[in-house]
Amino acid sequence: MDPGSVILIVILILVLVVVGTVTAGGLLLYKGARGVARRAAPSAETVRRGVLRVQARAASGSRGELAGMRSTLADSLSATRRSLDIARESDQHTGNLAHIVQTLDEAGAIIDRQLAVAEKDPDASIQQLYAQTLGAQVEQILQTSTGVRQALATSTQPMAPVDLDELTRALSSEAKLLEHWARTYAQLRKR
């Protein structure tokens, strides 16, 4: 092989290494950015719920009642989403609950927007009317959300059928054997 071919092969290998490194680095950077974005989204939701709680405590009268409804609604829907996510991650059968939760989220978003509009109304009597009208719908969403979480909780299966009495007997027997072995070993060491 002549020196020109060797140099060409070395340059091609270097180019392949550089391209591979850049591609791998770009892929890692992309995956990292997606992970950060995924983690940042829940924290934004947490901040929003915190702001709603503060508004509910700070406001008085109908405005406080409306803010309290928004806070309770957001907390309940978030808890239901988390329960469903955990059930899915643990391969628990969820049936049609995903669709029900999606519908609840959509209904909750609509009611939340209406509650936000009601909070901004300057007339306290209109705010009270909103609170009465939307309160029943919020309560219905809260009950359904609680029902979904209860359905998920009651459909869980025990990890494995374990006879605790048998396990206790086996542990007791093993402890006695270890105690006997320790005494025998201590006697043998003294000799």
N, C-alpha and C positions, 0 to 999 in steps of 0.2 A: 504494500500500500504506500502510496506517495504521501508526503507531508500535507498536501492540500486536502486530500480526502480525510485524513485524520482530523485536521482542523475543522472541516465541515461537519464531521460527525460529532465532535465535541461541542460545536456551536449549536447544533440541532438538539443535543441532549440538554444543554443549558437552557435553550428556549423552552423545551418541554417542561423542565423543572420550574422555570419562572412562571410559565402559564399555569401549571398545576398548582403552584403556591398561591398565585393571585386568585385563581378560581376557588381554592379551598378557603382562603382568607375572606373572600367576598361572601361565600356561603355561610361561614361562621358569623360574619358581621350581620348578614341578613337574618339568620336565625336568632342572634342575640337581640337585634332590634325588635323582632317580632315578639320575643319573650318579654322585653321591657314594655312594649305596648300592651301586651296582654295583662301584665301585672299592674300597669298604670290605670287601666280602665276600671277595675274594681275599686281602686282607691279613690277615683273621681266619684264613683257612686257612693262610697262611704262618706266622702266629704259632703256631698249633696244631702244625704240623710242626716248628717250631723247638723247642717245648716237648718234643715227643716225642724229638727228637735229644738234647736235654740230659738227659732222663730215661734214655735208653739209655746215655749215657756215664757218668752219675752212679751208676746202679744196678749191682750186681754179681750174678753168679750167674744163676739162672733169671729173676729179675726184670729184669735188664739184657738178657738174651736176648729176653724177651718185648717189652720196650720197643723194642729194636732191630728186631724184626720189625714192630712197629707203625709205626715210623719209615720203614723200607724200603718197606713196603706203601703208606703215604701218599705218599711221594715218587714211587714208580713210577706209581701211579694218577694223580697230579697231572700228571706228565710226559706220560702217555698222553692225558689230557684236553686238555692244551695242544697236543699234536701234532695231535689231531683238530680242534681249534678253528682252528688255523693252516691246516690242509688245507682246511677248509670255507671260510675267509675267502679263500683263494687259488683257489677254485673247482676244487679237485682232486677227482677222483672218489673217493668213500670207500666206495661200495657199502654193505654191511651193517655196516660197522665201528662206526657210531654205536650200533646196537643192542648190539653186542658190548661196547662200552665202557660202556654203561649197565648191562648185566648184570654186568660186572666191578666197577663202582662199587657196585652193590647187594651183591654177594658180598663185596667188600672191607669195606663198612660192617659187615656181619654178623661177619666174622672180626675186625675191629677191636674191636667190642664184646666179643667173646669173649676177645680178648687183654687188654682192659682189665679184665675180670672176673678173669682169671687172674693179672694183676699184683697184684691186691688180696688174693689168697688168702694167708693167713699161713703156710701149710705149703709149704716149699721143694720137697718131693717132689711135691706136687700141681702146683706151678708147672712143674716139670720135665716132668711128664706132659702138661700143657697145651702146653708148648713142643714136645714131640715130636709130639703129635697135630695141633696147628694149624700146625706148621712145614711139613708136606707141603702143606697147603692154601694157605698163604701162598706157597710156592714155585711152586705151580701157577698162582696168580693173577699172580705176577711174570713167569713164562714167557709167559703169554698176553698180558700187558700189553706185554712186550718184543716179542712177535710182532706185535701191532697196530702198534706204532711202526715196526717193520721193514717191515711191509706198506705203511704210509704212505710210508716213505722210498723203497722200491723202485718205488712206483707213480707217483712224480713224473715229470713230463715236462720235458725241457729247455725253456728259455724260447723258443728259436727255433733252427732248424737253421742253424748258423753255420759257414762254412768258415774256420777260423782262418788257414790258409795264405794264402788269398785276401785276407783282411783285412790280414794282415801285408804282403803285396805291395803292396796299395793304399796302406797307410800309408807304406811305404818310398818309393813313387813320389811321393806327396804331399809328403813331407819333402824329396825332391830338387828338386821343382818350387819349393817355398818357398825353399830355399837358393839356387837359381838366380835366382829373382825378387829376393831380398834383395841379391845381388851386383849385379844389373843396376840396381836402384833406387839402390844406393850409388854406382855409377858415374855415373848420371844426375844425382845431387845434386852430385857434385864438379864437373860442368861448369858 
